[in-house]
């Protein structure tokens, strides 16, 4: 028996869809516009667009002017960012405001007009293009953000693992671009990316709150994305098998604690029949505090300071990260692999399975308490052509058997081992 989708979806034409979650559970309305593009060489320029647009509009030409207007609208908020799902870049703009009946004012209409102004009537130079000075400042900020990954060694280890593991694949590229790509951007690159996003990027508008379908549709149509002539849908995310021989990369820097990152590949992705089993397998492996990695590698063997595993659902990857003493890296690696092998053989105690499933189910149920979490859930599934059916996911997770978990674990194959350890820094 099918569950109920969180959102009702309407096709507004020209590659523009409206997804409405009508609910009185929140005092606010959340509207998130998502523009879709490929993760490619132009990603850095597209990622800069929401940063530049946030600097003001023609009517409100500065950050201060824009903030004063938002304060006037009872503390509403408006922000944008670039992210990714698999090998798709997502340029997102989100507006949040108090619903009209509480504010005693037509905020829906005013916020719809402000979001449209933010997108389509930005502050410009005399030649009509996005302001060069603002592009230069935000280019520096974005490049500095990309460079900052070097200073967070856990993030850096994951970043380098995926660069090595996915070399030649779009997934190796960060959502905001690489530092050198960002610093090389020209003013015309960002202006062109902005115009292309408006002209032909497939668009989704997610709305959560107490709006009727008619009100949500009016809000969506005011953004103008239903009147475009063409759209260009990004290609699906690519997948690869793990290589016949595991790749091992060791880098040396001035670090007090070594970082071990291990990348695995699996054909099981979001939408695969075995996906719920992979989700529970990861919870049992290292995705929760009750997982085997925490209990066996950290607590019992004392081989690491911290350890966890995550999945990249759209790409078919599992990543294990650990902070370790560099002298223990081989033992830690072997014990991590032993836990995966145990899962593949079905060596899971009933209590382990019960606790991991309970943590996972609680996390899924908790999505209903957050507009952002519900939108994230629905967005990821819409990219894969799947309904945003939380009840269905909960049901599937409850039905996963130990043999399903073992099958999922056996599909996970080691691809790359990355170790960042003490030594002379390259910088």
DRENDO-1510 file (C-alpha; in Angstrom, 1 decimal, always signed):
<recs>
REC; n; res; u; v; w
REC; 1; UNK; +0.0; +0.0; +0.0 .
REC; 2; UNK; +1.5; +3.3; -1.1 .
REC; 3; UNK; +2.0; +6.1; +1.4 .
REC; 4; UNK; +1.1; +9.7; +0.9 .
REC; 5; UNK; +3.6; +12.1; -0.8 .
REC; 6; UNK; +4.7; +15.0; +1.4 .
REC; 7; UNK; +4.2; +17.5; -1.5 .
REC; 8; UNK; +1.6; +17.9; -4.2 .
REC; 9; UNK; +3.3; +18.7; -7.5 .
REC; 10; UNK; +2.1; +20.8; -10.4 .
REC; 11; UNK; +3.9; +21.2; -13.8 .
REC; 12; UNK; +3.7; +24.9; -14.6 .
REC; 13; UNK; +5.4; +24.6; -18.0 .
REC; 14; UNK; +8.8; +25.6; -19.4 .
REC; 15; UNK; +10.6; +23.1; -17.0 .
REC; 16; UNK; +9.1; +24.8; -13.9 .
REC; 17; UNK; +7.4; +22.7; -11.2 .
REC; 18; UNK; +5.6; +23.7; -8.0 .
REC; 19; UNK; +5.7; +21.4; -5.0 .
REC; 20; UNK; +3.3; +22.4; -2.2 .
REC; 21; UNK; +3.3; +21.0; +1.4 .
REC; 22; UNK; +0.2; +22.6; +2.8 .
REC; 23; UNK; +0.3; +22.5; +6.6 .
REC; 24; UNK; -0.7; +24.6; +9.6 .
REC; 25; UNK; +2.1; +23.1; +11.7 .
REC; 26; UNK; +4.3; +26.1; +11.3 .
REC; 27; UNK; +3.9; +29.8; +11.9 .
REC; 28; UNK; +6.0; +30.6; +8.9 .
REC; 29; UNK; +6.0; +30.0; +5.2 .
REC; 30; UNK; +9.1; +28.6; +3.6 .
REC; 31; UNK; +9.6; +28.9; -0.2 .
REC; 32; UNK; +12.7; +27.5; -1.9 .
REC; 33; UNK; +13.5; +28.0; -5.5 .
REC; 34; UNK; +15.9; +25.5; -7.0 .
REC; 35; UNK; +17.7; +25.9; -10.3 .
REC; 36; UNK; +19.3; +22.8; -11.8 .
REC; 37; UNK; +22.6; +22.6; -13.7 .
REC; 38; UNK; +25.3; +20.1; -14.5 .
REC; 39; UNK; +28.3; +19.9; -12.1 .
REC; 40; UNK; +31.0; +21.1; -14.6 .
REC; 41; UNK; +33.5; +23.8; -15.4 .
REC; 42; UNK; +30.9; +26.6; -15.2 .
REC; 43; UNK; +29.8; +25.6; -11.6 .
REC; 44; UNK; +32.1; +28.1; -10.0 .
REC; 45; UNK; +30.5; +31.0; -11.9 .
REC; 46; UNK; +27.0; +29.7; -11.2 .
REC; 47; UNK; +27.8; +29.3; -7.5 .
REC; 48; UNK; +28.8; +33.0; -7.4 .
REC; 49; UNK; +25.4; +34.2; -8.6 .
REC; 50; UNK; +23.4; +33.9; -5.4 .
REC; 51; UNK; +26.2; +35.6; -3.5 .
REC; 52; UNK; +26.2; +38.6; -5.9 .
REC; 53; UNK; +22.4; +38.8; -6.0 .
REC; 54; UNK; +22.4; +39.0; -2.2 .
REC; 55; UNK; +24.3; +42.3; -2.4 .
REC; 56; UNK; +21.1; +44.2; -3.4 .
REC; 57; UNK; +18.6; +45.0; -6.1 .
REC; 58; UNK; +18.1; +48.1; -8.2 .
REC; 59; UNK; +15.6; +49.4; -5.7 .
REC; 60; UNK; +17.5; +48.2; -2.7 .
REC; 61; UNK; +21.1; +48.6; -3.9 .
REC; 62; UNK; +23.0; +47.5; -0.8 .
REC; 63; UNK; +23.0; +44.7; +1.8 .
REC; 64; UNK; +21.9; +47.2; +4.4 .
REC; 65; UNK; +18.9; +48.3; +2.2 .
REC; 66; UNK; +17.9; +44.7; +1.6 .
REC; 67; UNK; +18.1; +43.9; +5.3 .
REC; 68; UNK; +16.1; +46.9; +6.3 .
REC; 69; UNK; +13.3; +45.8; +3.9 .
REC; 70; UNK; +13.4; +42.3; +5.4 .
REC; 71; UNK; +13.1; +43.7; +8.9 .
REC; 72; UNK; +10.2; +45.8; +7.8 .
REC; 73; UNK; +8.5; +42.5; +6.6 .
REC; 74; UNK; +8.4; +41.3; +10.2 .
REC; 75; UNK; +11.9; +39.8; +10.2 .
REC; 76; UNK; +11.6; +37.8; +7.0 .
REC; 77; UNK; +14.7; +36.2; +5.5 .
REC; 78; UNK; +16.1; +35.7; +2.0 .
REC; 79; UNK; +19.3; +33.9; +1.1 .
REC; 80; UNK; +20.9; +31.7; -1.5 .
REC; 81; UNK; +23.5; +29.1; -1.9 .
REC; 82; UNK; +24.9; +26.5; -4.3 .
REC; 83; UNK; +25.0; +22.8; -3.4 .
REC; 84; UNK; +24.9; +19.5; -5.2 .
REC; 85; UNK; +23.1; +16.2; -5.4 .
REC; 86; UNK; +25.2; +13.6; -7.1 .
REC; 87; UNK; +26.6; +15.3; -10.2 .
REC; 88; UNK; +23.9; +18.0; -10.4 .
REC; 89; UNK; +24.6; +21.5; -9.1 .
REC; 90; UNK; +21.7; +23.2; -7.4 .
REC; 91; UNK; +21.5; +27.0; -7.2 .
REC; 92; UNK; +19.0; +27.7; -4.5 .
REC; 93; UNK; +17.1; +30.8; -3.2 .
REC; 94; UNK; +15.0; +30.5; +0.0 .
REC; 95; UNK; +12.5; +33.0; +1.5 .
REC; 96; UNK; +10.9; +32.6; +5.0 .
REC; 97; UNK; +8.2; +34.8; +6.4 .
REC; 98; UNK; +5.5; +34.8; +9.0 .
REC; 99; UNK; +2.1; +33.8; +7.6 .
REC; 100; UNK; -0.3; +36.6; +6.8 .
REC; 101; UNK; -2.9; +35.9; +9.5 .
REC; 102; UNK; -0.2; +36.3; +12.3 .
REC; 103; UNK; +1.4; +39.3; +10.7 .
REC; 104; UNK; -1.9; +41.1; +9.9 .
REC; 105; UNK; -0.3; +42.1; +6.6 .
REC; 106; UNK; -0.1; +40.6; +3.0 .
REC; 107; UNK; +3.4; +39.2; +3.4 .
REC; 108; UNK; +2.9; +36.5; +0.9 .
REC; 109; UNK; +2.4; +39.0; -1.9 .
REC; 110; UNK; +5.2; +41.2; -0.7 .
REC; 111; UNK; +7.7; +38.4; -0.3 .
REC; 112; UNK; +6.8; +37.0; -3.7 .
REC; 113; UNK; +7.5; +40.5; -5.2 .
REC; 114; UNK; +10.7; +40.8; -3.3 .
REC; 115; UNK; +12.0; +37.3; -4.4 .
REC; 116; UNK; +11.1; +38.2; -8.0 .
REC; 117; UNK; +12.9; +41.5; -7.7 .
REC; 118; UNK; +15.9; +39.7; -6.1 .
REC; 119; UNK; +16.1; +37.4; -9.0 .
REC; 120; UNK; +15.2; +39.5; -12.0 .
REC; 121; UNK; +16.0; +43.1; -11.1 .
REC; 122; UNK; +19.4; +43.1; -9.4 .
REC; 123; UNK; +21.6; +46.1; -8.9 .
REC; 124; UNK; +23.6; +46.6; -12.0 .
REC; 125; UNK; +26.4; +48.7; -13.5 .
REC; 126; UNK; +25.6; +51.4; -16.1 .
REC; 127; UNK; +26.1; +48.8; -18.9 .
REC; 128; UNK; +23.2; +46.7; -17.4 .
REC; 129; UNK; +25.3; +43.8; -16.1 .
REC; 130; UNK; +25.7; +42.6; -12.6 .
REC; 131; UNK; +28.0; +45.0; -10.7 .
REC; 132; UNK; +31.7; +44.2; -11.4 .
REC; 133; UNK; +32.8; +45.5; -7.9 .
REC; 134; UNK; +30.3; +43.1; -6.2 .
REC; 135; UNK; +31.4; +40.2; -8.4 .
REC; 136; UNK; +35.1; +40.9; -7.5 .
REC; 137; UNK; +34.3; +41.0; -3.7 .
REC; 138; UNK; +32.2; +37.8; -3.8 .
REC; 139; UNK; +34.7; +36.0; -6.0 .
REC; 140; UNK; +37.3; +36.6; -3.3 .
REC; 141; UNK; +34.9; +35.4; -0.6 .
REC; 142; UNK; +34.1; +32.3; -2.5 .
REC; 143; UNK; +37.7; +31.5; -3.3 .
REC; 144; UNK; +38.7; +32.0; +0.3 .
REC; 145; UNK; +35.9; +29.6; +1.3 .
REC; 146; UNK; +37.2; +27.0; -1.1 .
REC; 147; UNK; +40.7; +27.5; +0.2 .
REC; 148; UNK; +39.6; +27.1; +3.8 .
REC; 149; UNK; +39.0; +23.4; +3.4 .
REC; 150; UNK; +42.8; +23.0; +3.7 .
REC; 151; UNK; +42.6; +24.2; +7.3 .
REC; 152; UNK; +39.9; +21.8; +8.4 .
REC; 153; UNK; +41.8; +18.5; +8.1 .
REC; 154; UNK; +38.8; +16.2; +8.3 .
REC; 155; UNK; +37.0; +18.1; +5.5 .
REC; 156; UNK; +40.3; +18.2; +3.6 .
REC; 157; UNK; +40.8; +14.4; +3.8 .
REC; 158; UNK; +37.3; +13.8; +2.5 .
REC; 159; UNK; +37.8; +16.4; -0.3 .
REC; 160; UNK; +41.1; +14.8; -1.3 .
REC; 161; UNK; +39.7; +11.2; -1.2 .
REC; 162; UNK; +36.8; +12.2; -3.5 .
REC; 163; UNK; +39.2; +14.0; -5.8 .
REC; 164; UNK; +41.4; +10.9; -6.2 .
REC; 165; UNK; +38.6; +8.4; -6.2 .
REC; 166; UNK; +36.4; +10.2; -8.7 .
REC; 167; UNK; +39.2; +11.7; -10.9 .
REC; 168; UNK; +37.7; +12.2; -14.4 .
REC; 169; UNK; +34.1; +12.2; -13.0 .
REC; 170; UNK; +32.1; +15.4; -12.4 .
REC; 171; UNK; +31.6; +14.4; -8.8 .
REC; 172; UNK; +35.3; +15.2; -8.1 .
REC; 173; UNK; +34.3; +18.9; -8.5 .
REC; 174; UNK; +33.0; +20.8; -5.4 .
REC; 175; UNK; +29.6; +22.5; -5.7 .
REC; 176; UNK; +31.2; +26.0; -5.5 .
REC; 177; UNK; +34.1; +25.1; -7.8 .
REC; 178; UNK; +37.8; +24.8; -7.1 .
REC; 179; UNK; +39.8; +27.7; -5.7 .
REC; 180; UNK; +41.9; +28.2; -8.9 .
REC; 181; UNK; +38.7; +28.2; -11.0 .
REC; 182; UNK; +37.0; +30.8; -8.8 .
REC; 183; UNK; +40.0; +33.2; -8.8 .
REC; 184; UNK; +40.2; +32.9; -12.6 .
REC; 185; UNK; +36.5; +34.0; -13.1 .
REC; 186; UNK; +35.9; +37.1; -15.2 .
REC; 187; UNK; +33.0; +39.5; -14.7 .
REC; 188; UNK; +31.4; +38.3; -18.0 .
REC; 189; UNK; +31.6; +34.7; -16.8 .
REC; 190; UNK; +29.4; +35.4; -13.8 .
REC; 191; UNK; +27.0; +37.7; -15.8 .
REC; 192; UNK; +26.6; +35.0; -18.4 .
REC; 193; UNK; +26.0; +32.3; -15.8 .
REC; 194; UNK; +23.3; +34.4; -14.2 .
REC; 195; UNK; +21.5; +35.0; -17.5 .
REC; 196; UNK; +21.7; +31.3; -18.5 .
REC; 197; UNK; +20.3; +30.2; -15.1 .
REC; 198; UNK; +17.2; +32.5; -15.6 .
REC; 199; UNK; +16.8; +31.5; -19.2 .
REC; 200; UNK; +17.1; +27.8; -19.3 .
REC; 201; UNK; +17.8; +26.0; -16.0 .
REC; 202; UNK; +15.0; +23.6; -15.0 .
REC; 203; UNK; +13.4; +25.1; -11.9 .
REC; 204; UNK; +11.5; +23.7; -8.9 .
REC; 205; UNK; +9.7; +25.8; -6.3 .
REC; 206; UNK; +9.0; +24.1; -2.9 .
REC; 207; UNK; +6.6; +25.7; -0.6 .
REC; 208; UNK; +5.9; +24.6; +3.0 .
REC; 209; UNK; +3.2; +26.3; +5.1 .
REC; 210; UNK; -0.4; +27.4; +5.2 .
REC; 211; UNK; -1.0; +28.4; +1.6 .
REC; 212; UNK; -3.8; +27.2; -0.7 .
REC; 213; UNK; -2.9; +25.7; -4.1 .
REC; 214; UNK; -4.2; +28.8; -5.7 .
REC; 215; UNK; -2.0; +31.1; -3.5 .
REC; 216; UNK; +1.1; +29.0; -4.0 .
REC; 217; UNK; +0.5; +29.0; -7.8 .
REC; 218; UNK; +0.2; +32.8; -7.9 .
REC; 219; UNK; +3.4; +33.1; -5.9 .
REC; 220; UNK; +5.2; +30.7; -8.3 .
REC; 221; UNK; +3.9; +32.4; -11.4 .
REC; 222; UNK; +5.1; +35.7; -10.1 .
REC; 223; UNK; +8.7; +34.5; -10.4 .
REC; 224; UNK; +8.4; +34.2; -14.2 .
REC; 225; UNK; +9.9; +30.8; -14.8 .
REC; 226; UNK; +6.8; +29.4; -16.5 .
REC; 227; UNK; +7.3; +31.7; -19.5 .
REC; 228; UNK; +10.6; +30.6; -20.9 .
REC; 229; UNK; +11.3; +29.2; -24.3 .
REC; 230; UNK; +13.6; +26.3; -23.5 .
REC; 231; UNK; +15.2; +24.4; -20.7 .
REC; 232; UNK; +18.3; +22.1; -20.6 .
REC; 233; UNK; +18.1; +19.2; -18.2 .
REC; 234; UNK; +21.4; +18.0; -16.7 .
REC; 235; UNK; +22.6; +14.5; -17.5 .
REC; 236; UNK; +22.0; +11.8; -14.8 .
REC; 237; UNK; +24.8; +11.0; -12.3 .
REC; 238; UNK; +27.4; +8.5; -13.6 .
REC; 239; UNK; +28.4; +5.4; -11.7 .
REC; 240; UNK; +31.5; +3.3; -11.8 .
REC; 241; UNK; +32.7; +0.0; -10.4 .
REC; 242; UNK; +35.5; -0.2; -7.9 .
REC; 243; UNK; +38.9; -0.9; -9.6 .
REC; 244; UNK; +40.4; -4.3; -9.5 .
REC; 245; UNK; +43.2; -2.9; -7.3 .
REC; 246; UNK; +42.6; -0.6; -4.4 .
REC; 247; UNK; +44.3; +2.8; -4.7 .
REC; 248; UNK; +46.2; +4.0; -1.7 .
REC; 249; UNK; +47.3; +7.7; -1.4 .
REC; 250; UNK; +49.4; +9.0; +1.5 .
REC; 251; UNK; +50.0; +12.8; +1.9 .
REC; 252; UNK; +52.1; +14.5; +4.6 .
REC; 253; UNK; +51.4; +17.8; +6.3 .
REC; 254; UNK; +51.9; +19.3; +9.7 .
REC; 255; UNK; +49.0; +17.6; +11.5 .
REC; 256; UNK; +48.7; +16.6; +15.1 .
REC; 257; UNK; +46.3; +13.8; +14.3 .
REC; 258; UNK; +46.3; +11.6; +11.2 .
REC; 259; UNK; +43.2; +11.4; +9.1 .
REC; 260; UNK; +42.2; +8.2; +7.4 .
REC; 261; UNK; +39.5; +8.3; +4.7 .
REC; 262; UNK; +38.3; +5.2; +2.8 .
REC; 263; UNK; +36.0; +5.3; -0.2 .
REC; 264; UNK; +33.8; +2.4; -1.3 .
REC; 265; UNK; +31.6; +2.0; -4.3 .
REC; 266; UNK; +28.2; +0.2; -4.6 .
REC; 267; UNK; +25.7; -0.2; -7.4 .
REC; 268; UNK; +22.9; +0.4; -4.8 .
REC; 269; UNK; +21.7; +4.0; -5.1 .
REC; 270; UNK; +18.6; +6.0; -4.2 .
REC; 271; UNK; +15.7; +4.4; -6.0 .
REC; 272; UNK; +17.3; +0.9; -6.1 .
REC; 273; UNK; +15.2; -1.9; -4.5 .
REC; 274; UNK; +18.1; -2.5; -2.0 .
REC; 275; UNK; +18.5; +1.2; -1.0 .
REC; 276; UNK; +16.6; +0.9; +2.4 .
REC; 277; UNK; +18.9; -2.1; +3.2 .
REC; 278; UNK; +21.9; +0.1; +2.4 .
REC; 279; UNK; +20.6; +2.8; +4.7 .
REC; 280; UNK; +20.3; +0.3; +7.6 .
REC; 281; UNK; +23.6; -1.3; +6.7 .
REC; 282; UNK; +25.3; +2.1; +7.0 .
REC; 283; UNK; +23.6; +2.8; +10.3 .
REC; 284; UNK; +25.0; -0.6; +11.6 .
REC; 285; UNK; +28.4; +0.1; +10.0 .
REC; 286; UNK; +29.3; +3.6; +11.2 .
REC; 287; UNK; +26.5; +6.0; +10.4 .
REC; 288; UNK; +25.2; +6.1; +14.0 .
REC; 289; UNK; +26.7; +6.0; +17.5 .
REC; 290; UNK; +25.5; +2.4; +17.8 .
REC; 291; UNK; +27.4; +1.2; +14.7 .
REC; 292; UNK; +30.2; -1.3; +14.6 .
REC; 293; UNK; +32.9; +1.2; +13.8 .
REC; 294; UNK; +32.3; +3.2; +16.9 .
REC; 295; UNK; +32.0; +0.2; +19.2 .
REC; 296; UNK; +34.8; -2.1; +17.7 .
REC; 297; UNK; +37.4; +0.3; +16.2 .
REC; 298; UNK; +37.1; +3.2; +18.7 .
REC; 299; UNK; +35.8; +1.8; +22.0 .
REC; 300; UNK; +37.2; -1.8; +22.0 .
REC; 301; UNK; +40.4; -1.5; +20.0 .
REC; 302; UNK; +41.1; +2.1; +20.8 .
REC; 303; UNK; +42.5; +2.7; +17.3 .
REC; 304; UNK; +40.9; +6.0; +16.6 .
REC; 305; UNK; +39.8; +9.2; +18.2 .
REC; 306; UNK; +36.6; +9.6; +16.1 .
REC; 307; UNK; +35.1; +7.5; +13.3 .
REC; 308; UNK; +32.0; +7.5; +11.2 .
REC; 309; UNK; +30.6; +6.4; +7.8 .
REC; 310; UNK; +28.3; +8.2; +5.4 .
REC; 311; UNK; +26.7; +7.4; +2.1 .
REC; 312; UNK; +26.4; +9.4; -1.1 .
REC; 313; UNK; +23.0; +8.1; -2.1 .
REC; 314; UNK; +22.9; +9.6; -5.6 .
REC; 315; UNK; +26.4; +8.4; -6.5 .
REC; 316; UNK; +26.6; +5.0; -4.9 .
REC; 317; UNK; +29.5; +5.8; -2.5 .
REC; 318; UNK; +30.2; +4.9; +1.1 .
REC; 319; UNK; +32.9; +7.0; +2.9 .
REC; 320; UNK; +34.5; +6.1; +6.2 .
REC; 321; UNK; +36.5; +8.8; +8.0 .
REC; 322; UNK; +38.6; +8.4; +11.1 .
REC; 323; UNK; +41.0; +10.4; +13.2 .
REC; 324; UNK; +43.9; +8.1; +14.2 .
REC; 325; UNK; +47.4; +7.8; +15.3 .
REC; 326; UNK; +49.4; +7.4; +12.0 .
REC; 327; UNK; +51.2; +4.4; +13.4 .
REC; 328; UNK; +47.8; +2.6; +13.7 .
REC; 329; UNK; +46.6; +3.2; +10.2 .
REC; 330; UNK; +47.1; -0.3; +8.8 .
REC; 331; UNK; +45.4; -1.9; +11.9 .
REC; 332; UNK; +42.6; +0.6; +11.7 .
REC; 333; UNK; +42.0; +0.0; +8.0 .
REC; 334; UNK; +42.0; -3.8; +8.4 .
REC; 335; UNK; +39.5; -3.6; +11.4 .
REC; 336; UNK; +37.2; -1.3; +9.4 .
REC; 337; UNK; +37.2; -3.8; +6.6 .
REC; 338; UNK; +36.5; -6.6; +9.0 .
REC; 339; UNK; +33.4; -4.8; +10.3 .
REC; 340; UNK; +32.1; -4.6; +6.7 .
REC; 341; UNK; +32.9; -8.2; +6.2 .
REC; 342; UNK; +30.9; -9.1; +9.3 .
REC; 343; UNK; +27.9; -7.2; +8.0 .
REC; 344; UNK; +28.2; -9.0; +4.7 .
REC; 345; UNK; +28.1; -12.3; +6.5 .
REC; 346; UNK; +25.1; -11.3; +8.6 .
REC; 347; UNK; +27.0; -11.1; +11.9 .
REC; 348; UNK; +24.8; -8.7; +13.6 .
REC; 349; UNK; +23.4; -9.1; +17.1 .
REC; 350; UNK; +19.6; -8.6; +17.4 .
REC; 351; UNK; +20.1; -5.7; +19.8 .
REC; 352; UNK; +22.5; -4.0; +17.4 .
REC; 353; UNK; +19.9; -4.3; +14.6 .
REC; 354; UNK; +17.1; -3.0; +16.9 .
REC; 355; UNK; +19.1; +0.0; +18.1 .
REC; 356; UNK; +20.4; +1.0; +14.6 .
REC; 357; UNK; +16.9; +0.7; +13.1 .
REC; 358; UNK; +15.4; +2.8; +15.9 .
REC; 359; UNK; +18.0; +5.6; +15.4 .
REC; 360; UNK; +17.3; +5.5; +11.6 .
REC; 361; UNK; +13.5; +5.6; +12.0 .
REC; 362; UNK; +13.7; +8.4; +14.5 .
REC; 363; UNK; +15.8; +10.5; +12.1 .
REC; 364; UNK; +13.4; +9.9; +9.2 .
REC; 365; UNK; +10.3; +10.7; +11.4 .
REC; 366; UNK; +12.0; +13.9; +12.6 .
REC; 367; UNK; +12.0; +15.3; +9.1 .
REC; 368; UNK; +8.4; +16.3; +9.5 .
REC; 369; UNK; +9.4; +18.9; +12.1 .
REC; 370; UNK; +11.5; +20.9; +9.7 .
REC; 371; UNK; +10.4; +22.6; +6.5 .
REC; 372; UNK; +14.0; +22.6; +5.3 .
REC; 373; UNK; +14.4; +18.8; +6.0 .
REC; 374; UNK; +11.2; +18.0; +4.1 .
REC; 375; UNK; +12.3; +20.1; +1.2 .
REC; 376; UNK; +15.7; +18.4; +1.1 .
REC; 377; UNK; +14.1; +15.0; +1.2 .
REC; 378; UNK; +11.6; +15.9; -1.6 .
REC; 379; UNK; +14.2; +17.6; -3.7 .
REC; 380; UNK; +16.6; +14.7; -3.7 .
REC; 381; UNK; +13.9; +12.3; -4.6 .
REC; 382; UNK; +12.4; +14.5; -7.3 .
REC; 383; UNK; +15.8; +14.5; -9.1 .
REC; 384; UNK; +15.6; +10.7; -9.2 .
REC; 385; UNK; +11.9; +10.7; -10.3 .
REC; 386; UNK; +10.8; +9.3; -6.9 .
REC; 387; UNK; +7.9; +10.5; -4.8 .
REC; 388; UNK; +8.6; +12.2; -1.5 .
REC; 389; UNK; +6.9; +9.4; +0.5 .
REC; 390; UNK; +8.2; +9.5; +4.1 .
REC; 391; UNK; +5.6; +6.9; +5.2 .
REC; 392; UNK; +6.8; +4.6; +2.4 .
REC; 393; UNK; +10.4; +5.0; +3.4 .
REC; 394; UNK; +9.6; +4.2; +7.1 .
REC; 395; UNK; +7.7; +1.1; +6.0 .
REC; 396; UNK; +10.5; -0.1; +3.8 .
REC; 397; UNK; +13.1; +0.5; +6.6 .
REC; 398; UNK; +10.9; -1.6; +9.0 .
REC; 399; UNK; +10.8; -4.4; +6.5 .
REC; 400; UNK; +14.5; -4.7; +5.9 .
REC; 401; UNK; +15.8; -8.1; +6.9 .
REC; 402; UNK; +19.2; -9.1; +8.1 .
REC; 403; UNK; +19.8; -10.9; +4.8 .
REC; 404; UNK; +18.9; -7.7; +3.0 .
REC; 405; UNK; +21.6; -5.9; +5.1 .
REC; 406; UNK; +24.1; -8.6; +4.2 .
REC; 407; UNK; +23.4; -8.3; +0.5 .
REC; 408; UNK; +23.8; -4.5; +0.7 .
REC; 409; UNK; +27.1; -4.9; +2.6 .
REC; 410; UNK; +28.4; -7.4; +0.0 .
REC; 411; UNK; +27.8; -4.9; -2.7 .
REC; 412; UNK; +30.1; -2.3; -1.1 .
REC; 413; UNK; +33.7; -2.6; -2.5 .
REC; 414; UNK; +36.8; -0.7; -1.5 .
REC; 415; UNK; +38.0; +1.7; -4.1 .
REC; 416; UNK; +40.5; +4.2; -2.5 .
REC; 417; UNK; +42.3; +4.6; +0.8 .
REC; 418; UNK; +43.6; +8.1; +1.7 .
REC; 419; UNK; +45.9; +8.9; +4.6 .
REC; 420; UNK; +46.8; +12.3; +5.7 .
REC; 421; UNK; +49.7; +12.1; +8.2 .
REC; 422; UNK; +52.4; +14.1; +9.9 .
REC; 423; UNK; +55.3; +15.4; +7.9 .
REC; 424; UNK; +56.4; +18.6; +6.1 .
REC; 425; UNK; +53.5; +20.7; +4.9 .
REC; 426; UNK; +53.3; +21.6; +1.2 .
REC; 427; UNK; +52.2; +25.2; +2.2 .
</recs>
